[in-house]
Amino acid sequence: MRKQLRLNKQRTSRKFRVSNAVKRYSTRARLCVFRSSRHISAQVIDDLAGKTLASASTYEKDFRSSNKNGGNVEAASIVGKLVAERALAAGVTSVAFDRKGYKYHGRVRALADAARDAGLDIGAKSDAE
């Protein structure tokens, strides 16, 4: 129980640190990620206008019909590619990556790399965390 409380506190601290830094220091649109154990979703948000410009998720019917599992790295990379294509179609070329409290590892990293490879400017790839 103590370990879980400690991990929750760490994630909450990380969440505020990352999200506030992204909102405070960037005038770009925000690529926001939500990750659960079975699904992953991403949306490009313009904070100045208060609008969602593009989104993609493993909840979508098209995704579920072609892929069985939405909670793995392969699914995250497909979602990253989709959200990047939709953002570029909406006229957004550069975004700030808001990973909330999630570590830049696994599915979150796969989503970011796929969006970057599809042409969305998130920033340079980093090998270290």
N, CA, C and O atoms as CSV, one atom per row, in Angstrom:
chain,resi,resn,atom,element,x,y,z
A,1,MET,N,N,0.827,-1.202,0.000
A,1,MET,CA,C,0.000,0.000,0.000
A,1,MET,C,C,0.870,1.263,0.000
A,1,MET,O,O,0.569,2.232,-0.698
A,2,ARG,N,N,1.933,1.241,0.778
A,2,ARG,CA,C,2.811,2.420,0.829
A,2,ARG,C,C,3.462,2.679,-0.521
A,2,ARG,O,O,3.614,3.824,-0.944
A,3,LYS,N,N,3.845,1.588,-1.193
A,3,LYS,CA,C,4.491,1.749,-2.487
A,3,LYS,C,C,3.528,2.384,-3.492
A,3,LYS,O,O,3.921,3.264,-4.258
A,4,GLN,N,N,2.276,1.942,-3.490
A,4,GLN,CA,C,1.294,2.501,-4.415
A,4,GLN,C,C,1.033,3.978,-4.125
A,4,GLN,O,O,0.897,4.774,-5.054
A,5,LEU,N,N,0.965,4.346,-2.872
A,5,LEU,CA,C,0.785,5.752,-2.513
A,5,LEU,C,C,1.960,6.601,-2.989
A,5,LEU,O,O,1.778,7.712,-3.489
A,6,ARG,N,N,3.160,6.064,-2.826
A,6,ARG,CA,C,4.359,6.773,-3.263
A,6,ARG,C,C,4.362,6.942,-4.788
A,6,ARG,O,O,4.701,8.012,-5.295
A,7,LEU,N,N,3.984,5.889,-5.513
A,7,LEU,CA,C,3.952,5.969,-6.971
A,7,LEU,C,C,2.891,6.958,-7.454
A,7,LEU,O,O,3.123,7.697,-8.411
A,8,ASN,N,N,1.734,6.974,-6.800
A,8,ASN,CA,C,0.690,7.929,-7.165
A,8,ASN,C,C,1.152,9.361,-6.927
A,8,ASN,O,O,0.869,10.250,-7.730
A,9,LYS,N,N,1.858,9.581,-5.830
A,9,LYS,CA,C,2.355,10.922,-5.536
A,9,LYS,C,C,3.400,11.353,-6.564
A,9,LYS,O,O,3.414,12.507,-6.992
A,10,GLN,N,N,4.274,10.426,-6.960
A,10,GLN,CA,C,5.275,10.738,-7.970
A,10,GLN,C,C,4.621,11.097,-9.302
A,10,GLN,O,O,5.033,12.045,-9.971
A,11,ARG,N,N,3.600,10.334,-9.679
A,11,ARG,CA,C,2.934,10.596,-10.946
A,11,ARG,C,C,2.210,11.934,-10.909
A,11,ARG,O,O,2.221,12.669,-11.896
A,12,THR,N,N,1.585,12.258,-9.791
A,12,THR,CA,C,0.896,13.537,-9.665
A,12,THR,C,C,1.881,14.696,-9.764
A,12,THR,O,O,1.605,15.690,-10.435
A,13,SER,N,N,3.018,14.576,-9.106
A,13,SER,CA,C,4.040,15.621,-9.182
A,13,SER,C,C,4.548,15.771,-10.608
A,13,SER,O,O,4.700,16.887,-11.104
A,14,ARG,N,N,4.811,14.641,-11.272
A,14,ARG,CA,C,5.293,14.658,-12.646
A,14,ARG,C,C,4.248,15.281,-13.566
A,14,ARG,O,O,4.590,16.032,-14.479
A,15,LYS,N,N,2.982,14.972,-13.330
A,15,LYS,CA,C,1.895,15.498,-14.152
A,15,LYS,C,C,1.849,17.019,-14.121
A,15,LYS,O,O,1.780,17.662,-15.168
A,16,PHE,N,N,1.888,17.595,-12.926
A,16,PHE,CA,C,1.847,19.050,-12.821
A,16,PHE,C,C,3.098,19.694,-13.397
A,16,PHE,O,O,3.017,20.738,-14.044
A,17,ARG,N,N,4.246,19.086,-13.168
A,17,ARG,CA,C,5.496,19.644,-13.657
A,17,ARG,C,C,5.516,19.676,-15.184
A,17,ARG,O,O,5.868,20.694,-15.779
A,18,VAL,N,N,5.141,18.572,-15.817
A,18,VAL,CA,C,5.180,18.489,-17.275
A,18,VAL,C,C,4.104,19.365,-17.910
A,18,VAL,O,O,4.397,20.146,-18.816
A,19,SER,N,N,2.871,19.243,-17.448
A,19,SER,CA,C,1.766,19.978,-18.061
A,19,SER,C,C,1.917,21.479,-17.904
A,19,SER,O,O,1.661,22.227,-18.847
A,20,ASN,N,N,2.323,21.925,-16.741
A,20,ASN,CA,C,2.488,23.357,-16.524
A,20,ASN,C,C,3.627,23.922,-17.355
A,20,ASN,O,O,3.524,25.035,-17.870
A,21,ALA,N,N,4.707,23.173,-17.493
A,21,ALA,CA,C,5.814,23.644,-18.311
A,21,ALA,C,C,5.400,23.749,-19.769
A,21,ALA,O,O,5.777,24.698,-20.457
A,22,VAL,N,N,4.631,22.786,-20.239
A,22,VAL,CA,C,4.181,22.813,-21.637
A,22,VAL,C,C,3.261,24.004,-21.872
A,22,VAL,O,O,3.401,24.708,-22.871
A,23,LYS,N,N,2.330,24.232,-20.965
A,23,LYS,CA,C,1.380,25.330,-21.135
A,23,LYS,C,C,2.036,26.694,-20.963
A,23,LYS,O,O,1.693,27.641,-21.671
A,24,ARG,N,N,2.968,26.802,-20.038
A,24,ARG,CA,C,3.557,28.092,-19.710
A,24,ARG,C,C,4.542,28.566,-20.762
A,24,ARG,O,O,4.558,29.749,-21.102
A,25,TYR,N,N,5.353,27.677,-21.277
A,25,TYR,CA,C,6.459,28.099,-22.124
A,25,TYR,C,C,6.240,27.875,-23.611
A,25,TYR,O,O,7.149,28.118,-24.404
A,26,SER,N,N,5.077,27.426,-24.005
A,26,SER,CA,C,4.899,27.145,-25.413
A,26,SER,C,C,3.672,27.856,-25.971
A,26,SER,O,O,2.611,27.893,-25.348
A,27,THR,N,N,3.847,28.414,-27.150
A,27,THR,CA,C,2.716,29.018,-27.845
A,27,THR,C,C,2.196,28.073,-28.922
A,27,THR,O,O,1.256,28.404,-29.645
A,28,ARG,N,N,2.802,26.912,-29.026
A,28,ARG,CA,C,2.371,25.925,-30.002
A,28,ARG,C,C,1.111,25.207,-29.523
A,28,ARG,O,O,0.717,25.320,-28.362
A,29,ALA,N,N,0.498,24.476,-30.427
A,29,ALA,CA,C,-0.595,23.589,-30.048
A,29,ALA,C,C,0.000,22.447,-29.219
A,29,ALA,O,O,1.205,22.196,-29.268
A,30,ARG,N,N,-0.840,21.771,-28.474
A,30,ARG,CA,C,-0.398,20.754,-27.535
A,30,ARG,C,C,-0.855,19.380,-28.015
A,30,ARG,O,O,-2.032,19.194,-28.324
A,31,LEU,N,N,0.070,18.408,-28.080
A,31,LEU,CA,C,-0.270,17.017,-28.363
A,31,LEU,C,C,-0.427,16.314,-27.026
A,31,LEU,O,O,0.562,15.969,-26.379
A,32,CYS,N,N,-1.669,16.102,-26.615
A,32,CYS,CA,C,-1.986,15.565,-25.299
A,32,CYS,C,C,-2.281,14.069,-25.415
A,32,CYS,O,O,-3.013,13.649,-26.311
A,33,VAL,N,N,-1.721,13.272,-24.522
A,33,VAL,CA,C,-1.838,11.815,-24.574
A,33,VAL,C,C,-2.596,11.305,-23.355
A,33,VAL,O,O,-2.364,11.754,-22.233
A,34,PHE,N,N,-3.508,10.357,-23.591
A,34,PHE,CA,C,-4.147,9.624,-22.496
A,34,PHE,C,C,-3.879,8.147,-22.712
A,34,PHE,O,O,-4.045,7.629,-23.816
A,35,ARG,N,N,-3.466,7.477,-21.658
A,35,ARG,CA,C,-3.101,6.074,-21.759
A,35,ARG,C,C,-3.809,5.297,-20.661
A,35,ARG,O,O,-3.747,5.675,-19.491
A,36,SER,N,N,-4.474,4.226,-21.025
A,36,SER,CA,C,-5.029,3.311,-20.038
A,36,SER,C,C,-4.411,1.941,-20.288
A,36,SER,O,O,-3.544,1.802,-21.150
A,37,SER,N,N,-4.836,0.956,-19.563
A,37,SER,CA,C,-4.240,-0.359,-19.746
A,37,SER,C,C,-4.680,-1.007,-21.056
A,37,SER,O,O,-3.963,-1.853,-21.589
A,38,ARG,N,N,-5.849,-0.628,-21.588
A,38,ARG,CA,C,-6.375,-1.256,-22.796
A,38,ARG,C,C,-6.398,-0.344,-24.015
A,38,ARG,O,O,-6.538,-0.837,-25.135
A,39,HIS,N,N,-6.265,0.953,-23.839
A,39,HIS,CA,C,-6.381,1.893,-24.951
A,39,HIS,C,C,-5.381,3.037,-24.813
A,39,HIS,O,O,-4.779,3.241,-23.759
A,40,ILE,N,N,-5.223,3.775,-25.910
A,40,ILE,CA,C,-4.425,4.995,-25.896
A,40,ILE,C,C,-5.081,5.982,-26.853
A,40,ILE,O,O,-5.584,5.600,-27.910
A,41,SER,N,N,-5.069,7.245,-26.475
A,41,SER,CA,C,-5.643,8.266,-27.347
A,41,SER,C,C,-4.772,9.514,-27.290
A,41,SER,O,O,-4.057,9.755,-26.318
A,42,ALA,N,N,-4.854,10.296,-28.356
A,42,ALA,CA,C,-4.072,11.523,-28.446
A,42,ALA,C,C,-4.903,12.580,-29.157
A,42,ALA,O,O,-5.685,12.278,-30.059
A,43,GLN,N,N,-4.720,13.822,-28.735
A,43,GLN,CA,C,-5.403,14.917,-29.404
A,43,GLN,C,C,-4.511,16.145,-29.450
A,43,GLN,O,O,-3.714,16.392,-28.545
A,44,VAL,N,N,-4.661,16.904,-30.518
A,44,VAL,CA,C,-3.926,18.151,-30.689
A,44,VAL,C,C,-4.877,19.272,-30.288
A,44,VAL,O,O,-5.947,19.433,-30.877
A,45,ILE,N,N,-4.476,20.050,-29.276
A,45,ILE,CA,C,-5.337,21.069,-28.689
A,45,ILE,C,C,-4.694,22.442,-28.868
A,45,ILE,O,O,-3.502,22.619,-28.616
A,46,ASP,N,N,-5.490,23.403,-29.303
A,46,ASP,CA,C,-5.059,24.795,-29.362
A,46,ASP,C,C,-5.573,25.476,-28.100
A,46,ASP,O,O,-6.767,25.755,-27.990
A,47,ASP,N,N,-4.695,25.743,-27.157
A,47,ASP,CA,C,-5.096,26.314,-25.871
A,47,ASP,C,C,-5.559,27.758,-25.991
A,47,ASP,O,O,-6.399,28.203,-25.209
A,48,LEU,N,N,-5.026,28.493,-26.955
A,48,LEU,CA,C,-5.420,29.884,-27.106
A,48,LEU,C,C,-6.871,30.003,-27.576
A,48,LEU,O,O,-7.615,30.861,-27.101
A,49,ALA,N,N,-7.266,29.136,-28.512
A,49,ALA,CA,C,-8.638,29.156,-29.016
A,49,ALA,C,C,-9.553,28.239,-28.208
A,49,ALA,O,O,-10.775,28.369,-28.273
A,50,GLY,N,N,-8.962,27.304,-27.441
A,50,GLY,CA,C,-9.754,26.372,-26.660
A,50,GLY,C,C,-10.444,25.326,-27.509
A,50,GLY,O,O,-11.569,24.925,-27.214
A,51,LYS,N,N,-9.767,24.874,-28.577
A,51,LYS,CA,C,-10.371,23.915,-29.492
A,51,LYS,C,C,-9.459,22.723,-29.722
A,51,LYS,O,O,-8.234,22.834,-29.674
A,52,THR,N,N,-10.079,21.587,-29.971
A,52,THR,CA,C,-9.347,20.393,-30.386
A,52,THR,C,C,-9.237,20.408,-31.898
A,52,THR,O,O,-10.246,20.474,-32.601
A,53,LEU,N,N,-8.012,20.346,-32.397
A,53,LEU,CA,C,-7.786,20.449,-33.831
A,53,LEU,C,C,-7.755,19.090,-34.517
A,53,LEU,O,O,-8.186,18.965,-35.663
A,54,ALA,N,N,-7.250,18.068,-33.825
A,54,ALA,CA,C,-7.178,16.719,-34.391
A,54,ALA,C,C,-7.126,15.719,-33.253
A,54,ALA,O,O,-6.641,16.027,-32.164
A,55,SER,N,N,-7.628,14.525,-33.509
A,55,SER,CA,C,-7.562,13.492,-32.488
A,55,SER,C,C,-7.539,12.118,-33.138
A,55,SER,O,O,-7.979,11.948,-34.275
A,56,ALA,N,N,-7.023,11.147,-32.406
A,56,ALA,CA,C,-7.006,9.750,-32.841
A,56,ALA,C,C,-6.982,8.878,-31.592
A,56,ALA,O,O,-6.447,9.263,-30.552
A,57,SER,N,N,-7.572,7.702,-31.720
A,57,SER,CA,C,-7.700,6.853,-30.550
A,57,SER,C,C,-7.871,5.397,-30.957
A,57,SER,O,O,-8.231,5.099,-32.096
A,58,THR,N,N,-7.615,4.501,-30.027
A,58,THR,CA,C,-7.890,3.091,-30.268
A,58,THR,C,C,-9.351,2.764,-29.998
A,58,THR,O,O,-9.777,1.629,-30.207
A,59,TYR,N,N,-10.122,3.739,-29.538
A,59,TYR,CA,C,-11.560,3.557,-29.336
A,59,TYR,C,C,-12.328,3.621,-30.659
A,59,TYR,O,O,-13.467,3.159,-30.729
A,60,GLU,N,N,-11.729,4.180,-31.696
A,60,GLU,CA,C,-12.419,4.397,-32.957
A,60,GLU,C,C,-12.804,3.080,-33.621
A,60,GLU,O,O,-12.096,2.080,-33.507
A,61,LYS,N,N,-13.933,3.098,-34.311
A,61,LYS,CA,C,-14.460,1.898,-34.954
A,61,LYS,C,C,-13.506,1.363,-36.020
A,61,LYS,O,O,-13.311,0.153,-36.135
A,62,ASP,N,N,-12.909,2.274,-36.801
A,62,ASP,CA,C,-11.988,1.846,-37.858
A,62,ASP,C,C,-10.788,1.107,-37.274
A,62,ASP,O,O,-10.337,0.108,-37.833
A,63,PHE,N,N,-10.280,1.593,-36.165
A,63,PHE,CA,C,-9.132,0.957,-35.530
A,63,PHE,C,C,-9.511,-0.411,-34.982
A,63,PHE,O,O,-8.786,-1.385,-35.186
A,64,ARG,N,N,-10.642,-0.491,-34.290
A,64,ARG,CA,C,-11.057,-1.750,-33.660
A,64,ARG,C,C,-11.366,-2.831,-34.680
A,64,ARG,O,O,-11.182,-4.016,-34.400
A,65,SER,N,N,-11.835,-2.437,-35.866
A,65,SER,CA,C,-12.141,-3.445,-36.877
A,65,SER,C,C,-10.876,-4.064,-37.470
A,65,SER,O,O,-10.893,-5.226,-37.875
A,66,SER,N,N,-9.784,-3.305,-37.527
A,66,SER,CA,C,-8.562,-3.821,-38.141
A,66,SER,C,C,-7.548,-4.345,-37.128
A,66,SER,O,O,-6.708,-5.171,-37.488
A,67,ASN,N,N,-7.596,-3.896,-35.882
A,67,ASN,CA,C,-6.630,-4.322,-34.863
A,67,ASN,C,C,-7.369,-4.885,-33.661
A,67,ASN,O,O,-8.417,-4.381,-33.257
A,68,LYS,N,N,-6.801,-5.934,-33.105
A,68,LYS,CA,C,-7.459,-6.585,-31.976
A,68,LYS,C,C,-7.146,-5.888,-30.659
A,68,LYS,O,O,-8.042,-5.649,-29.850
A,69,ASN,N,N,-5.878,-5.564,-30.446
A,69,ASN,CA,C,-5.443,-5.040,-29.156
A,69,ASN,C,C,-5.096,-3.558,-29.276
A,69,ASN,O,O,-4.363,-3.159,-30.181
A,70,GLY,N,N,-5.620,-2.751,-28.371
A,70,GLY,CA,C,-5.329,-1.332,-28.394
A,70,GLY,C,C,-4.357,-0.907,-27.314
A,70,GLY,O,O,-4.067,0.283,-27.186
A,71,GLY,N,N,-3.848,-1.842,-26.534
A,71,GLY,CA,C,-2.992,-1.496,-25.413
A,71,GLY,C,C,-1.555,-1.931,-25.572
A,71,GLY,O,O,-0.909,-2.303,-24.593
A,72,ASN,N,N,-1.036,-1.890,-26.800
A,72,ASN,CA,C,0.358,-2.274,-26.990
A,72,ASN,C,C,1.102,-1.210,-27.798
A,72,ASN,O,O,0.504,-0.231,-28.246
A,73,VAL,N,N,2.388,-1.404,-27.977
A,73,VAL,CA,C,3.240,-0.418,-28.650
A,73,VAL,C,C,2.842,-0.261,-30.111
A,73,VAL,O,O,2.886,0.846,-30.648
A,74,GLU,N,N,2.461,-1.341,-30.751
A,74,GLU,CA,C,2.049,-1.272,-32.156
A,74,GLU,C,C,0.823,-0.382,-32.327
A,74,GLU,O,O,0.762,0.430,-33.250
A,75,ALA,N,N,-0.144,-0.537,-31.441
A,75,ALA,CA,C,-1.354,0.298,-31.494
A,75,ALA,C,C,-1.009,1.760,-31.242
A,75,ALA,O,O,-1.569,2.647,-31.887
A,76,ALA,N,N,-0.101,2.019,-30.318
A,76,ALA,CA,C,0.296,3.397,-30.018
A,76,ALA,C,C,0.969,4.047,-31.218
A,76,ALA,O,O,0.760,5.232,-31.481
A,77,SER,N,N,1.769,3.287,-31.943
A,77,SER,CA,C,2.432,3.869,-33.108
A,77,SER,C,C,1.420,4.157,-34.225
A,77,SER,O,O,1.579,5.130,-34.963
A,78,ILE,N,N,0.389,3.327,-34.354
A,78,ILE,CA,C,-0.656,3.587,-35.349
A,78,ILE,C,C,-1.420,4.860,-34.989
A,78,ILE,O,O,-1.714,5.679,-35.859
A,79,VAL,N,N,-1.741,5.023,-33.701
A,79,VAL,CA,C,-2.450,6.218,-33.246
A,79,VAL,C,C,-1.590,7.460,-33.449
A,79,VAL,O,O,-2.104,8.506,-33.844
A,80,GLY,N,N,-0.302,7.360,-33.188
A,80,GLY,CA,C,0.604,8.483,-33.402
A,80,GLY,C,C,0.657,8.914,-34.856
A,80,GLY,O,O,0.671,10.106,-35.161
A,81,LYS,N,N,0.688,7.943,-35.743
A,81,LYS,CA,C,0.710,8.249,-37.172
A,81,LYS,C,C,-0.609,8.902,-37.601
A,81,LYS,O,O,-0.607,9.868,-38.364
A,82,LEU,N,N,-1.733,8.372,-37.108
A,82,LEU,CA,C,-3.045,8.925,-37.451
A,82,LEU,C,C,-3.201,10.363,-36.973
A,82,LEU,O,O,-3.659,11.224,-37.725
A,83,VAL,N,N,-2.823,10.623,-35.726
A,83,VAL,CA,C,-2.998,11.974,-35.187
A,83,VAL,C,C,-2.087,12.962,-35.910
A,83,VAL,O,O,-2.456,14.122,-36.099
A,84,ALA,N,N,-0.911,12.517,-36.313
A,84,ALA,CA,C,-0.015,13.400,-37.059
A,84,ALA,C,C,-0.592,13.734,-38.430
A,84,ALA,O,O,-0.540,14.887,-38.859
A,85,GLU,N,N,-1.140,12.739,-39.118
A,85,GLU,CA,C,-1.735,12.986,-40.426
A,85,GLU,C,C,-2.921,13.944,-40.320
A,85,GLU,O,O,-3.079,14.840,-41.149
A,86,ARG,N,N,-3.748,13.752,-39.300
A,86,ARG,CA,C,-4.916,14.611,-39.118
A,86,ARG,C,C,-4.513,16.030,-38.716
A,86,ARG,O,O,-5.156,16.997,-39.124
A,87,ALA,N,N,-3.460,16.158,-37.924
A,87,ALA,CA,C,-2.980,17.481,-37.527
A,87,ALA,C,C,-2.396,18.224,-38.724
A,87,ALA,O,O,-2.642,19.417,-38.896
A,88,LEU,N,N,-1.628,17.524,-39.544
A,88,LEU,CA,C,-1.068,18.153,-40.739
A,88,LEU,C,C,-2.175,18.569,-41.700
A,88,LEU,O,O,-2.065,19.607,-42.353
A,89,ALA,N,N,-3.230,17.781,-41.795
A,89,ALA,CA,C,-4.367,18.144,-42.640
A,89,ALA,C,C,-5.085,19.382,-42.105
A,89,ALA,O,O,-5.655,20.157,-42.873
A,90,ALA,N,N,-5.053,19.564,-40.778
A,90,ALA,CA,C,-5.681,20.735,-40.156
A,90,ALA,C,C,-4.777,21.961,-40.197
A,90,ALA,O,O,-5.189,23.048,-39.791
A,91,GLY,N,N,-3.546,21.797,-40.684
A,91,GLY,CA,C,-2.639,22.930,-40.818
A,91,GLY,C,C,-1.683,23.120,-39.656
A,91,GLY,O,O,-1.025,24.157,-39.567
A,92,VAL,N,N,-1.590,22.148,-38.766
A,92,VAL,CA,C,-0.676,22.231,-37.627
A,92,VAL,C,C,0.601,21.474,-37.984
A,92,VAL,O,O,0.551,20.295,-38.334
A,93,THR,N,N,1.740,22.152,-37.895
A,93,THR,CA,C,3.002,21.494,-38.239
A,93,THR,C,C,3.883,21.240,-37.026
A,93,THR,O,O,4.688,20.309,-37.037
A,94,SER,N,N,3.747,22.049,-35.981
A,94,SER,CA,C,4.580,21.854,-34.798
A,94,SER,C,C,3.717,21.887,-33.549
A,94,SER,O,O,2.803,22.703,-33.428
A,95,VAL,N,N,4.022,20.985,-32.620
A,95,VAL,CA,C,3.250,20.862,-31.387
A,95,VAL,C,C,4.199,20.689,-30.209
A,95,VAL,O,O,5.367,20.339,-30.376
A,96,ALA,N,N,3.672,20.943,-29.016
A,96,ALA,CA,C,4.390,20.654,-27.775
A,96,ALA,C,C,3.823,19.341,-27.247
A,96,ALA,O,O,2.604,19.173,-27.205
A,97,PHE,N,N,4.674,18.420,-26.847
A,97,PHE,CA,C,4.236,17.086,-26.431
A,97,PHE,C,C,3.905,17.103,-24.942
A,97,PHE,O,O,4.784,17.261,-24.095
A,98,ASP,N,N,2.618,16.935,-24.643
A,98,ASP,CA,C,2.144,16.900,-23.258
A,98,ASP,C,C,1.830,15.457,-22.906
A,98,ASP,O,O,0.781,14.933,-23.282
A,99,ARG,N,N,2.738,14.815,-22.185
A,99,ARG,CA,C,2.576,13.410,-21.848
A,99,ARG,C,C,1.907,13.223,-20.500
A,99,ARG,O,O,1.837,12.103,-19.994
A,100,LYS,N,N,1.411,14.312,-19.908
A,100,LYS,CA,C,0.797,14.303,-18.572
A,100,LYS,C,C,1.783,13.706,-17.580
A,100,LYS,O,O,2.938,14.130,-17.539
A,101,GLY,N,N,1.364,12.745,-16.789
A,101,GLY,CA,C,2.261,12.183,-15.795
A,101,GLY,C,C,2.926,10.905,-16.231
A,101,GLY,O,O,3.606,10.256,-15.436
A,102,TYR,N,N,2.739,10.527,-17.494
A,102,TYR,CA,C,3.288,9.271,-17.978
A,102,TYR,C,C,4.766,9.420,-18.291
A,102,TYR,O,O,5.204,10.453,-18.799
A,103,LYS,N,N,5.524,8.390,-17.985
A,103,LYS,CA,C,6.937,8.407,-18.322
A,103,LYS,C,C,7.107,8.303,-19.827
A,103,LYS,O,O,6.296,7.678,-20.509
A,104,TYR,N,N,8.157,8.914,-20.338
A,104,TYR,CA,C,8.450,8.859,-21.773
A,104,TYR,C,C,9.106,7.512,-22.050
A,104,TYR,O,O,10.326,7.402,-22.172
A,105,HIS,N,N,8.247,6.481,-22.147
A,105,HIS,CA,C,8.724,5.115,-22.242
A,105,HIS,C,C,7.610,4.262,-22.818
A,105,HIS,O,O,6.436,4.545,-22.576
A,106,GLY,N,N,7.939,3.245,-23.560
A,106,GLY,CA,C,6.940,2.299,-24.036
A,106,GLY,C,C,5.961,2.893,-25.023
A,106,GLY,O,O,6.357,3.413,-26.066
A,107,ARG,N,N,4.663,2.816,-24.691
A,107,ARG,CA,C,3.618,3.257,-25.610
A,107,ARG,C,C,3.638,4.756,-25.843
A,107,ARG,O,O,3.364,5.210,-26.953
A,108,VAL,N,N,3.957,5.530,-24.821
A,108,VAL,CA,C,4.006,6.987,-24.973
A,108,VAL,C,C,5.138,7.376,-25.920
A,108,VAL,O,O,4.976,8.254,-26.767
A,109,ARG,N,N,6.261,6.730,-25.772
A,109,ARG,CA,C,7.392,6.999,-26.643
A,109,ARG,C,C,7.110,6.554,-28.079
A,109,ARG,O,O,7.489,7.238,-29.030
A,110,ALA,N,N,6.443,5.406,-28.233
A,110,ALA,CA,C,6.102,4.909,-29.567
A,110,ALA,C,C,5.155,5.873,-30.279
A,110,ALA,O,O,5.306,6.121,-31.475
A,111,LEU,N,N,4.187,6.413,-29.554
A,111,LEU,CA,C,3.255,7.379,-30.127
A,111,LEU,C,C,4.000,8.634,-30.579
A,111,LEU,O,O,3.768,9.128,-31.683
A,112,ALA,N,N,4.879,9.142,-29.747
A,112,ALA,CA,C,5.632,10.352,-30.085
A,112,ALA,C,C,6.543,10.119,-31.291
A,112,ALA,O,O,6.618,10.962,-32.185
A,113,ASP,N,N,7.226,8.988,-31.317
A,113,ASP,CA,C,8.126,8.689,-32.431
A,113,ASP,C,C,7.367,8.526,-33.744
A,113,ASP,O,O,7.828,8.981,-34.791
A,114,ALA,N,N,6.203,7.878,-33.691
A,114,ALA,CA,C,5.408,7.690,-34.907
A,114,ALA,C,C,4.881,9.027,-35.423
A,114,ALA,O,O,4.865,9.258,-36.632
A,115,ALA,N,N,4.454,9.902,-34.528
A,115,ALA,CA,C,3.978,11.223,-34.936
A,115,ALA,C,C,5.124,12.037,-35.529
A,115,ALA,O,O,4.939,12.769,-36.501
A,116,ARG,N,N,6.290,11.905,-34.943
A,116,ARG,CA,C,7.469,12.616,-35.431
A,116,ARG,C,C,7.860,12.113,-36.826
A,116,ARG,O,O,8.196,12.903,-37.709
A,117,ASP,N,N,7.811,10.792,-37.012
A,117,ASP,CA,C,8.170,10.210,-38.304
A,117,ASP,C,C,7.147,10.547,-39.391
A,117,ASP,O,O,7.489,10.587,-40.572
A,118,ALA,N,N,5.895,10.789,-38.997
A,118,ALA,CA,C,4.847,11.128,-39.957
A,118,ALA,C,C,4.906,12.591,-40.388
A,118,ALA,O,O,4.146,13.011,-41.261
A,119,GLY,N,N,5.803,13.369,-39.783
A,119,GLY,CA,C,6.002,14.741,-40.238
A,119,GLY,C,C,5.624,15.820,-39.249
A,119,GLY,O,O,5.751,17.004,-39.563
A,120,LEU,N,N,5.167,15.455,-38.072
A,120,LEU,CA,C,4.803,16.444,-37.062
A,120,LEU,C,C,6.054,16.852,-36.287
A,120,LEU,O,O,6.826,15.991,-35.865
A,121,ASP,N,N,6.261,18.145,-36.097
A,121,ASP,CA,C,7.440,18.641,-35.385
A,121,ASP,C,C,7.144,18.673,-33.886
A,121,ASP,O,O,6.449,19.563,-33.397
A,122,ILE,N,N,7.686,17.681,-33.163
A,122,ILE,CA,C,7.536,17.613,-31.706
A,122,ILE,C,C,8.812,18.058,-31.023
A,122,ILE,O,O,8.780,18.552,-29.896
A,123,GLY,N,N,9.916,17.888,-31.689
A,123,GLY,CA,C,11.220,18.167,-31.137
A,123,GLY,C,C,12.131,17.005,-31.486
A,123,GLY,O,O,11.700,16.034,-32.107
A,124,ALA,N,N,13.353,17.102,-31.099
A,124,ALA,CA,C,14.320,16.056,-31.438
A,124,ALA,C,C,14.049,14.795,-30.648
A,124,ALA,O,O,13.547,14.844,-29.524
A,125,LYS,N,N,14.387,13.657,-31.250
A,125,LYS,CA,C,14.278,12.376,-30.551
A,125,LYS,C,C,15.343,12.357,-29.457
A,125,LYS,O,O,16.473,12.803,-29.656
A,126,SER,N,N,14.954,11.832,-28.305
A,126,SER,CA,C,15.931,11.702,-27.226
A,126,SER,C,C,16.124,10.243,-26.897
A,126,SER,O,O,15.157,9.487,-26.798
A,127,ASP,N,N,17.371,9.844,-26.726
A,127,ASP,CA,C,17.673,8.468,-26.376
A,127,ASP,C,C,17.558,8.246,-24.880
A,127,ASP,O,O,17.239,7.143,-24.437
A,128,ALA,N,N,17.813,9.278,-24.103
A,128,ALA,CA,C,17.726,9.167,-22.650
A,128,ALA,C,C,16.397,9.746,-22.170
A,128,ALA,O,O,15.751,10.518,-22.878
A,129,GLU,N,N,16.005,9.366,-20.967
A,129,GLU,CA,C,14.753,9.879,-20.403
A,129,GLU,C,C,14.990,11.140,-19.636
A,129,GLU,O,O,14.050,11.717,-19.090
